[in-house]
């Protein structure tokens, strides 16, 4: 297995080699794929290989969670101030930038704010870790159960979803998509948010009822929204959300760095190699 091991190591350093990993796995092992399923959790794509009885799911390690947390924080910062992103660039290009005006292009800041995180897992923690230095006054979080050890770093308070919606200036969704969370952010949820609050979703599009989100944004029920994920993906160009000036939609780029994507490929390939050898998969999750 020497050649593919060398390539796996090399691909983590050179993005150009990453695409060769799975090909080498196939060529070098020359074993059937009869009982293996590979799941890339980052995209929720399940690939079944001839009616499998095993499953290998890529689970982000801490380094990937931290990297994706940083990128999702970037998505957050790109989205929470919709007037300063796309609009400011258009103003600069179109000559709208003239003399200084006190309230021109103003938005909402993180200083002294309350940030509510839906799902304080590894990525939720990584986002909070990056937002804290901006002067966030209070972190709230919700989920299936309290996580006091994780929350201690941010002095975050575990609260019901309803209270999180009511008190947060920024709502950041980083939870997994499960039957319990599907459509969780709906009309009732948005009706409890402040009119000045901003909604951010970097988890999965199906966590949000997009029709309800559109209504909340269009009627000023909430101030703005930033989405890195939608249903479907890509979102049709005539979707109503794309017509709103207070909604910023990014093309699911929460893990888009060469290093993160290379590491994802290496971990998935390591699962494949271990499964084909009949060994325990280093990042296996039984479905």
C-alpha positions as CSV (number, residue, x, y, z in Angstrom):
1,X,0.0,0.0,0.0
2,X,3.1,2.3,-0.2
3,X,2.2,4.3,-3.3
4,X,-1.3,5.3,-2.2
5,X,0.0,6.1,1.3
6,X,2.6,8.4,-0.3
7,X,-0.1,10.0,-2.4
8,X,-2.4,10.5,0.6
9,X,0.3,12.3,2.4
10,X,1.2,14.4,-0.6
11,X,-2.4,15.3,-1.3
12,X,-2.6,17.1,2.0
13,X,0.1,19.4,0.9
14,X,-0.7,19.7,-2.8
15,X,-4.3,20.4,-3.8
16,X,-3.5,19.3,-7.4
17,X,-3.0,15.8,-6.2
18,X,-6.2,15.5,-4.2
19,X,-8.3,14.5,-7.1
20,X,-6.0,11.5,-7.8
21,X,-6.6,9.9,-4.3
22,X,-9.7,7.9,-5.0
23,X,-8.3,6.7,-8.3
24,X,-5.2,5.4,-6.7
25,X,-7.2,3.7,-4.0
26,X,-9.1,1.8,-6.6
27,X,-6.1,0.9,-8.8
28,X,-3.8,-0.2,-6.0
29,X,-6.3,-2.2,-3.9
30,X,-8.0,-4.0,-6.8
31,X,-10.7,-5.2,-4.4
32,X,-14.5,-5.2,-4.8
33,X,-16.6,-2.4,-3.4
34,X,-19.4,-4.8,-2.5
35,X,-20.0,-3.9,1.1
36,X,-18.9,-0.3,1.5
37,X,-20.8,3.0,1.7
38,X,-18.9,6.3,1.8
39,X,-20.6,9.3,3.2
40,X,-19.2,12.8,2.9
41,X,-20.8,14.6,5.8
42,X,-19.8,18.0,4.6
43,X,-22.2,17.7,1.7
44,X,-24.6,15.1,3.1
45,X,-24.0,13.0,0.0
46,X,-24.3,9.2,0.5
47,X,-22.7,7.0,-2.1
48,X,-23.9,3.4,-2.0
49,X,-21.5,0.8,-3.5
50,X,-23.5,-2.2,-4.6
51,X,-25.9,-2.6,-1.7
52,X,-23.5,-2.1,1.1
53,X,-23.7,-3.4,4.6
54,X,-21.0,-1.2,6.0
55,X,-20.9,2.6,6.2
56,X,-18.0,5.0,6.3
57,X,-18.9,8.6,7.2
58,X,-16.3,11.4,7.0
59,X,-16.4,13.1,10.4
60,X,-14.5,16.4,10.5
61,X,-11.6,16.3,13.0
62,X,-10.9,19.3,15.2
63,X,-8.5,20.9,12.6
64,X,-11.2,20.8,9.9
65,X,-13.9,22.0,12.4
66,X,-11.6,24.9,13.3
67,X,-10.9,25.7,9.7
68,X,-14.6,25.5,8.7
69,X,-15.5,27.5,11.8
70,X,-13.2,30.3,10.6
71,X,-14.8,30.2,7.2
72,X,-18.3,30.1,8.6
73,X,-17.3,33.1,10.7
74,X,-16.3,34.8,7.5
75,X,-19.7,33.8,6.0
76,X,-21.2,35.3,9.2
77,X,-19.4,38.6,8.9
78,X,-20.1,38.8,5.1
79,X,-23.8,38.2,5.8
80,X,-24.7,40.0,9.1
81,X,-24.2,43.4,7.6
82,X,-26.0,43.1,4.2
83,X,-25.7,46.8,3.5
84,X,-21.9,46.8,3.6
85,X,-21.3,43.8,1.3
86,X,-22.9,43.7,-2.1
87,X,-24.4,47.2,-1.8
88,X,-21.1,48.9,-0.7
89,X,-19.3,47.3,-3.6
90,X,-22.0,48.5,-6.0
91,X,-21.9,52.0,-4.5
92,X,-18.1,52.1,-5.0
93,X,-18.3,51.0,-8.6
94,X,-21.3,53.2,-9.5
95,X,-20.0,56.5,-8.0
96,X,-22.2,56.4,-4.9
97,X,-19.2,56.9,-2.6
98,X,-19.0,60.6,-2.3
99,X,-18.8,62.7,0.9
100,X,-19.0,61.1,4.3
101,X,-22.5,60.8,5.7
102,X,-23.1,59.8,9.4
103,X,-25.6,57.0,8.8
104,X,-24.7,55.9,5.3
105,X,-24.3,52.1,4.8
106,X,-24.8,51.5,8.6
107,X,-25.7,48.1,9.9
108,X,-25.6,46.1,13.1
109,X,-22.4,45.3,15.0
110,X,-21.3,42.5,17.3
111,X,-20.1,44.7,20.2
112,X,-22.4,44.3,23.2
113,X,-24.7,42.0,21.3
114,X,-26.3,38.7,22.2
115,X,-25.4,35.8,19.8
116,X,-27.5,32.7,19.9
117,X,-26.0,29.6,18.5
118,X,-28.3,26.7,17.4
119,X,-26.1,23.6,17.8
120,X,-22.9,24.1,20.0
121,X,-21.0,21.3,18.3
122,X,-17.4,21.6,17.1
123,X,-18.3,24.1,14.4
124,X,-20.6,26.1,16.6
125,X,-17.8,26.3,19.2
126,X,-15.3,27.4,16.5
127,X,-17.6,30.1,15.3
128,X,-18.2,31.4,18.9
129,X,-14.4,31.3,19.5
130,X,-13.9,33.7,16.5
131,X,-16.8,36.0,17.4
132,X,-15.9,36.5,21.0
133,X,-13.1,38.9,20.4
134,X,-15.5,41.3,18.6
135,X,-17.0,42.2,22.0
136,X,-20.1,39.9,22.1
137,X,-21.8,40.5,25.4
138,X,-23.5,37.2,25.8
139,X,-23.7,33.8,24.1
140,X,-26.8,31.7,24.2
141,X,-27.1,28.2,22.8
142,X,-29.6,25.5,22.3
143,X,-29.5,21.9,21.2
144,X,-30.6,18.4,22.2
145,X,-28.9,18.7,25.6
146,X,-26.7,21.1,27.6
147,X,-22.9,21.0,27.0
148,X,-21.5,22.8,30.1
149,X,-17.9,21.8,29.5
150,X,-18.0,23.2,25.9
151,X,-20.0,26.3,26.9
152,X,-17.7,27.3,29.7
153,X,-15.1,28.7,27.3
154,X,-17.7,31.3,26.1
155,X,-19.8,31.5,29.3
156,X,-22.7,30.5,27.1
157,X,-26.1,29.8,28.6
158,X,-28.2,26.8,27.5
159,X,-31.8,28.0,26.7
160,X,-34.9,26.8,24.9
161,X,-35.1,27.6,21.2
162,X,-37.9,30.1,21.8
163,X,-35.9,32.1,24.3
164,X,-32.8,32.1,22.0
165,X,-35.0,33.5,19.2
166,X,-36.4,36.2,21.5
167,X,-33.2,37.4,23.0
168,X,-30.6,37.1,20.3
169,X,-29.4,39.9,18.2
170,X,-27.7,37.4,15.9
171,X,-29.0,33.8,15.4
172,X,-26.4,31.5,14.0
173,X,-27.5,28.0,13.0
174,X,-24.7,25.3,13.0
175,X,-26.7,22.2,14.0
176,X,-27.0,18.9,12.1
177,X,-30.0,18.2,9.9
178,X,-32.1,15.6,11.7
179,X,-35.8,14.8,11.7
180,X,-36.0,17.0,14.8
181,X,-34.3,20.0,13.2
182,X,-35.8,19.8,9.7
183,X,-37.9,22.9,9.2
184,X,-37.2,24.1,12.7
185,X,-36.6,27.7,11.7
186,X,-40.1,28.5,10.6
187,X,-42.8,31.2,10.8
188,X,-43.2,30.7,14.5
189,X,-39.5,30.9,15.1
190,X,-39.0,34.1,13.0
191,X,-42.1,35.7,14.7
192,X,-40.2,35.5,18.0
193,X,-37.0,37.2,16.8
194,X,-36.4,40.9,17.2
195,X,-37.1,43.2,14.3
196,X,-33.4,44.2,14.4
197,X,-32.0,40.7,14.6
198,X,-30.1,38.9,11.9
199,X,-30.5,35.2,11.0
200,X,-27.5,33.2,9.8
201,X,-27.6,29.6,8.5
202,X,-24.4,27.7,7.7
203,X,-25.7,24.3,8.6
204,X,-28.2,22.7,6.1
205,X,-30.8,24.4,4.0
206,X,-33.6,22.1,5.1
207,X,-33.3,23.4,8.7
208,X,-35.1,26.5,7.5
209,X,-38.5,26.9,6.0
210,X,-37.4,29.2,3.2
211,X,-40.9,30.5,2.4
212,X,-41.4,31.6,6.0
213,X,-37.9,33.2,5.9
214,X,-38.8,35.1,2.8
215,X,-42.0,36.4,4.4
216,X,-40.1,37.4,7.6
217,X,-37.5,39.4,5.6
218,X,-39.9,40.9,3.1
219,X,-42.2,42.2,5.8
220,X,-39.5,43.5,8.1
221,X,-40.2,40.9,10.8
222,X,-36.4,40.4,11.0
223,X,-33.7,42.8,9.8
224,X,-31.6,40.5,7.6
225,X,-30.4,37.0,6.8
226,X,-27.2,35.4,5.5
227,X,-27.3,31.9,4.1
228,X,-24.4,29.7,3.1
229,X,-26.8,26.8,2.5
230,X,-30.2,26.5,0.8
231,X,-32.7,24.0,-0.5
232,X,-32.1,23.1,-3.2
233,X,-28.5,23.8,-4.1
234,X,-27.9,25.7,-6.2
235,X,-30.9,27.9,-5.5
236,X,-32.8,28.7,-8.7
237,X,-32.0,32.1,-10.0
238,X,-35.7,33.2,-9.9
239,X,-36.1,32.2,-6.2
240,X,-37.8,34.9,-4.2
241,X,-35.0,35.1,-1.6
242,X,-32.6,36.2,-4.3
243,X,-34.8,39.3,-4.9
244,X,-34.3,40.6,-1.4
245,X,-31.8,43.3,-0.6
246,X,-31.6,42.2,3.0
247,X,-30.7,38.6,2.3
248,X,-27.1,37.6,1.3
249,X,-26.7,34.1,-0.1
250,X,-23.3,32.4,-0.5
251,X,-22.8,29.2,-2.6
252,X,-22.1,26.8,0.2
253,X,-18.4,27.8,0.7
254,X,-18.1,27.1,4.4
255,X,-15.2,24.7,3.8
256,X,-13.7,26.3,0.7
257,X,-10.0,26.4,1.3
258,X,-7.4,24.2,-0.4
259,X,-6.2,22.8,2.9
260,X,-9.6,21.9,4.2
261,X,-10.8,20.2,1.0
262,X,-7.5,18.3,0.8
263,X,-7.8,17.1,4.4
264,X,-11.4,16.0,3.7
265,X,-10.3,14.0,0.7
266,X,-7.5,12.3,2.7
267,X,-9.7,11.4,5.6
268,X,-12.3,9.9,3.2
269,X,-9.7,8.0,1.4
270,X,-8.3,6.6,4.6
271,X,-11.7,5.4,5.5
272,X,-11.9,3.7,2.1
273,X,-8.5,2.0,2.4
274,X,-9.3,0.7,5.9
275,X,-12.7,-0.6,4.8
276,X,-11.3,-2.3,1.8
277,X,-8.6,-4.0,4.0
278,X,-11.3,-5.1,6.4
279,X,-9.9,-2.9,9.1
280,X,-11.8,-0.5,11.4
281,X,-12.4,2.8,9.7
282,X,-10.7,5.7,11.5
283,X,-13.7,8.0,11.0
284,X,-16.6,5.6,10.8
285,X,-20.1,6.3,11.9
286,X,-22.7,3.5,11.8
287,X,-25.8,4.8,10.1
